């Protein structure tokens, strides 16, 4: 077995093959979001065609980014992935700001949100674990059973992953394959038992871009800026549902033949998820009127669609499916995220203990501090808001990373590139244009989606220099 030698004498074990890496991509991306965010997208776009088009745009952006990352992963097949790419393309500060944002909210906030989602849907079977109940309160600060139990779930998955990559790998394999099969079954049943009158209503005026109001009525957008703001808002949900596709790059130190398999797993995984998302939303438009998609209770489109297909049993079926999806998703996020903090610590930019591997060849301390941060966000109850607001930062770092391909072609032309970005220089440029357009639209029309994420990221600047000063003093 090929090993990656570390300075402290411990070694990463390369125990993940191409299938494992691909399932990590898929498993980390597909959680509960795909069954919920289509309601918000429908409200902003007002037509079946635009609902599908938003998912296609999000998938195209993700697939284009994944193809570009293939070149970087071949050049630097090291633990930490995107953090390493940013460091090599720009400087340690840029890389640290990404790693800090990941730790502060991108990864840990997603772990918290996905953990609570598991219990949201378990509450259909055990009402006492609902997010709507109050377990205890201190003044205006309230904590639900779902929040506390989510911390327990994150603890269990973290503990399993401290015992070696093999345990996390098997959880990922079993739950992701089950998730893919279940969603495929749901899509097939929806296509078989589609409602012709619903299809006719939804697709008779498929590309009329308008707003759906809470009462189900439509409102036309008055001008181009309003159209741009609505499209950007619609894309937020889709892009967040595609988020975490890059997690496989974080575990490069544990993947067999990483120069080949990381890029290939990114291609296969993002392509499969894009196909799943587009087909699933197409199925939604075949069983639910668009106004019902937009106004369904608590945005639970997946439940409404499953009820339309299976009747009363639909709630049970979709709840079980989402529980499988969120459990596997959280395992992938927990497994991958800790490797970034490990890489930061190796550069003297994070807690020193984070740079150590335990006897099972995994960064145990990094896993536990990730658990602590995710638990804090669980208790805060603000993980959902933070995730919406951090979308801007996540896309901005994707743009920076992909632009790094152009920088490295000039800066380090002699570094081996076993895999070159497909469609270079056109496809990476398209992603950069789309990503920047998305960010600019949010800055102009939805500033509340941008400034909190910017503040969280910029807090990393003084932290970076404090870390540097502390390292020098030692």
N, C-alpha and C positions, 0 to 999 in steps of 0.2 A: 504493500500500500504506500502510495506516494505521500510524503509528509512535507509540511511547510515549516521550516526551522524558525524558531523565535529566539530572541536574544536571551530570555530568561531560562533557556534550556528546554522549555515545554514546546510541544509541536501541535499544530492543527492537524487533524486527521481528515484526509480527503475521502469522505465516506458518502458524498452525494454524487449520483450519476446524472445523466441528462434528463431522465424521467423525473428524478427528485427535484432537480433545478426547475424544470418546467412546471411541475405541480406547486412549487414554492411561488412562482410567478402568479399562477392562476389562483392558488389558495389565498395569497395575501391580498389580491385585488377583489375577489368576490366575497362580500359580506352581506349585510342587510340593506345597504344603500340602494342597490339595483331594484329592490322591491318597494322603495319609498320615494326616491327623488323624482321619478317620472311625473308625479303629481305636480310638483313645482315647475318642472319643465313645461308641462301641458298648460299650466296657468299663464306662463310667459309667452308661449308660442301660439296657442289656440288652434292648432291643426295637427292632424295625424302625420302628415308629411314632414312638417317641421320638427315634430317630436322625434321621429326616426332620424331626420337629418342631423339634429343636435348630437344624437348618439353616434352617428357615423363620423361627424367632425371630431368629437372627442376620441373616438377609436383611431381615426386617421392620425391625429396628433400624437397619441400614445404609441402607435405602431411606428410612426416616423422617428420618434425619439428613441424607441427601443432599437431600431435598426442603426441609428447613429451611435448608441451606447455600445454596440457590438465592437466597434473599432477600439473604443477606450478600454473595454474589458479585456480585449486581446493584448493591448499594450501594457496594462497594469492589472494583472490577475491577482490582486491582493485583497485581504480582508479590509473592509471599509468602503469598497466600491466608489460611489459617487464622491465621497469625501476625498479619496485619493486622486480622482480625476481633476477635481477643482484645485487641489494643492499643486499638482503637476502643471496644470494649464495656467494658473494665476499665481497664487501665493498662499501661505499657511493661514492668513487672516480670512480670506474668502472661504477656504475650506472649513475653518473653525465656525464661521457664521452659519454655514450650512449644518454642520454637526450640532451646534448649539440649538438651532431652530428645530432640528429633528428631535433632540432630547427634550426641549422645552414644551413642544406641543405636537409637531407633525406626527412623530411615531407614537409617543406616549399618549397624546390626545386621541389618536385613532384606536389604540389599544383600549383606552378607557371607554370610548363610545361603543366599540364593538362588544366589549364585555357587558355593558349595561343592556345592549340590544338583545343579547342572549336571554337575559331574564325578562325583558319586555315580552318576549314571545313564549317563554316558559310560563308566564303568568296566565296564558290561556288554559293551562292545565292545572297550575297551582296559583290561584289568585293572590295568595298572601305574599308572593314575591314581586308584586307589581311595582313599577316605577311611580305609579300614581299614589301609592300609600306613603305615609310618613312613619318611619321607624323611630326617629327621635329628632328633636329640634332644639336649637339654642338661639333664642330670639327669632329673627327672621330666617336664620340658617336652618334648612331642613334637609334631612337625609332619608332616602327611601330604602326599602329592603333590597331593591335591585342594585343600588349603588354599592351597598356593603357586600352583597353576594358576588358582585362583579369583581371586587377586590380579591375575594376568595378564589374565584376562577382564575384570575391572573396569577395569583400566588401558586396555584397548583401547576399551571402550564410553565411558569418560570422555574419551579422546582424540578419538573421533568427535564427541562432543557439544561439545567445545571449538571445533570447526570450524563451528559454526552450528546452529541448531535444525532446519534442513532435513534434515541427515543422520540425526539422532535420530528425526525424524518418519517418515522412510521405513523405518527399522528397525522402528519401532513398528507402522507400517501393515502391512508384510509379515508380521512374526512374529505379530502379534495376530490377523490374519485367518486365517493358517494354523492358529493355535492353536484358534480358535473352530470352524473347519471340522473339525479333527481330533477335538476333544472331541465335537462333534455326531455325527460318524461313529461314535465309540466308543459313545455313548449309543444310537444307532439299532441298531447291531449287538447290543448287550446286550438291548434290548427284543425284537429279532427272535429271538435265540437264547436266550431266557430258559429257566430250568429250573423246570418246574411244581412239582416236589417241594420245591425250595428256597423258592419263593414261598409254598407251603402252610405250610412250617415257620416261616418268618419272620413271616408275617402272620396266623397262627392266634391268636396272643396278642400283638397288635401294640403294646399300650400298657401292658404290665406293666413298671413301672420297677424295675430291679434291677441288681446288679453282676455282671459276668462275670469270673470268676477266671482266672488263667493256664492252668489245666487245662481250661477251657471250661465249668466248672460255674457255677451261678448262686447268688447270695447276696442275700437281700432286705435292704433298708435298714430299720433298726430304728425310726427316728423321723423327724419332720419336719426337724430340723437336718441329719441325715445326707442326706436327700433334697435339701435346699437346697445343701449343700456339693457333692454329686455333680452337680447341675444346673449350678452355677457352674463347676465344673471342666470339664464337657462343653462349656459355652459358650466357654471360653477358646480352644480350638482353632478353633471355628467363627468367632469374632470375629476372630482373627488371620488366618484365611483370607480374610475380607472386608476386612482392613486395606489401607490405601493408596488407598482409593476417593477420598479428598480431595486426592490429589496434583495433580489437574487445576487446583485453585484456586491452586497455587503458581506456575503458568505463565500466570496471567491476563494478564500484560503482553505475551504473545506469541500470544494468541487473538483472532481476528477477532470483532467484535461481542461482547465478553466479557459484557456485561450480560445478553445473551440466551443465548449459547452455553454458558457455564459451567454455569448451572442446568440447561439441557436435557441437556447431556452427562452430568451427575451422575445425572439421572433415568434416561436411557436406559442408561447404563453399569451402574449398580447393579441395575437391573431385569433386564438381560440376565445379569449374573453370578449373581444370585439364582436365576434360572431354570435356568442351567447347573448350579449346585451342587445344587439340589434334584433335578433330573432325573438327574444323575450318581449321586447317592446312592441314589435310587430304583432305578436300574439295578444298583447294587452288591447291593441286597437281593434282586434277581431272579436273580442268578447265583452268589451266595455265601451259605452259611448264616451267620447273624449271629455265631455262635461263631468261625467262620473269619475274618470281618472283624475281630473283636476280638483274635484271637491270631495273625494272620498275621505272618510273619517281618519284623522291623524295621518293623512297621506299614505295610508297602507294599501297601496295599489295591488300589491301581490296578493293580499288576503281577498280583496274585492274580486280580482280575476279568478282566483282559485274557487271562490264561492260560486261565481258565475259558471264555472266548468263542472265542479263536483257537488254543488249544493251545500248543505249544512256541514258536510265533512271537509269542505274546502279549507276552513279555518284551521283545522287540525293538521291537514296535509302541509299547508304553507308554513305553519308555525314550526313543525318538525324540520322542514327543509331549511328554514332560516336559522334554526338552532344549530344544525349541522354546519351551515355556511359560516356562521359567526365563530363557532368553536375552532374550526380549521383555520379561518382567517386570523384569529388572534394568535394561534400557535405560530403561524408563519411570521407575523409581525414581531412577536417576542423573540423568536429564534434569531431573526436577521438584525434587528435594531441594535442589539448589544455589541455587534461587531464594529459598528461605527465608533462608539464611545471607546472601545478597545483601541482602535487605530488612532484616535485623538490622543489618548493617554500615551501611546507609544511615541508620539511627537511632543510629549511634555505639555499637552494642552488640556488635560483632564485629570481627575483624581488618579494619583500614581498607581494605586492598587488596581485600577481598572485595566491596566496594561498586563495583568497577570492571567495566565491560563491555569485552571485547576487540574487535578489529576486525571480528569476526564477530557482534557484538552479543549475546554470551552471557557470563555471569559465570565466566570461566575459572578464576580463583583459587579461587572457591567450589567449583567442580567438583573441583579438585585436592586441596583440604584434605578434602573429603568422601571422596575416594579414599584419602587417607592414613588417616583414621579407620576406614573400612571395612576397610582392609588390616590394621590393628592388631587389629580384632575377628576377622578371618579367622584370623590367627596365634594368637590367644588360645584359639580353639576353644570359646569360651563363648557364642557368638552365639545358639545355640538356647536356652540357659537364660535369657539376658537377654531374648530376645523373649517367652518365656512370662511372665516377671516384669514386663515393661513393659506388658502388656495392660491392666493396671489403670490405669496412667497415661494410656495412649492413650484409653481410654473416658472417664476423668475429664475430659480436655481436650475431648473431644467434647461432654460434658454441659455444661461451662462455656461452650463456644462457642455451643451451641444456646440456653442460658439467656440469652446475650447478645442474642438477638433480642428478648426481652421488655425487656431493659434499654434497647436502642437505640430501641425503639418509644416509650419515655418520654423518654429522654435526647436523642434526635435525631429527632423526629417529622417534621421538614421535609426530611430527606435523601431524595433521589429513590429510590424503590423500584420499578424497572421490573418486578420479579418479586417477589411476596409468597409467603411460606411457605405451601404447600398445607396446609389443615387447621388453620391457626393459629386459636386457641391450643391446640387439643386434641392434634394430632399431635406437635408439639414437646414438649408436656408428657408425652405417653406415652413418648417416647424418654428424657426426663430421668428419669422414674420407673423405667423398665427399666434404664437405665444405672447409676443410683445403687443400685438393688437388686442388680445384678450386682457392683458395687464393694463394697457392704456385705457381701454373702455371701462374697466373697473375703477381706475383712479378717477376718471372724469364723472362717471354716472353712478357709481356705487362706492363712494369713498369709505363707507363703514366696513367694506370688505377688505380694505387695504391697510389703513393706518394701524390697527391693532397688530397685524402681522409684522408690519415694518418696525413697530416699537419693540416687539419681542425679539426680532432679529438684531436690531441695533443695540439692544442691551448687551449683546455678545461682544461688541467692540471693547468696552472697558474690561469685560471679563477676560478677553483674549490677552490684553496687555497686563492685567493682573496675574494671569497664569504665566506669562512670559517672565515677568519680574520675579515671581515666586520660584520658577525653575532656575533662573540665573542665580538667585540668592542661595539655592541649595547646592 
